[in-house]
Amino acid sequence: LRPATGPPKNSEYTIGALTLATHGGGLARPPSFVERFGNRGSFIGERALRPERAWTVDAGARAKVGTHAAWLKGEIVGFGTWAEDLIVFVNQGAYGQAKATNIGRARLLGVEAYAEAAVEDATLRVSYTRLATSNLSECGSSLLQCERPSLPGRPADDAVVDLGYTVGPITFRYGVDITSGIQADLTGAVQVPARALHNASVTCR
């Protein structure tokens, strides 16, 4: 995204090992090539897409303690975005395709926490994101009131764990990424089951 109303406003303050930071600004971007024209495969383009605009703000803290051999660092951030004409891909039909679509008004609020630790040759990274999104241009299936559905394709919960161990020039890694709370359509009628993606690797330097 590029600034829509001048450069973003940033502020950072350091107190010993603790750093506090906040950022905010107005952003905008035109549709990408794939969003306009698709890729003749899983993505369907839309040539009439409008540029998306958004106001965004975040605030957080980070810190690191320890020595060269054993240390721990962490970060926690809260963020919010209020968008107009947000561009998202929405599932179309039963063939796994998704079409680029403008959403008139949308809101995204979230909290992200990250921690990383190392003891000698072992490392551990853990992150968790909690996201609450609202499609402010749609009403859900409730007959009594307008319930704003979540945005398609955005997980409500996303947790990542990555473990590594180095022996000489060889590093062994294992990781898992667990996501849940994803919907596939604009109204929230189609929910995607929770899933866990595992990965393992061995690298030599």
Secondary structure, DSSP 8 states (H G I E B T S, - for coil): -EESSSS-EEEEEEETTEEEEEEEEEEEE---HHHHH--SSSEE--TT---EEEEEEEEEEEEEEE-SSEEEEEEEEEEEEEEEEEEEEEEETTTTEEEEEEEEEEEEEEEEEEEEEEETTEEEEEEEEEEEEEETT---S-SSS------TT--SEEEEEEEEEEETTEEEEEEEEEEE-EE-SSSS-SEE--EEEEEEEEEE-
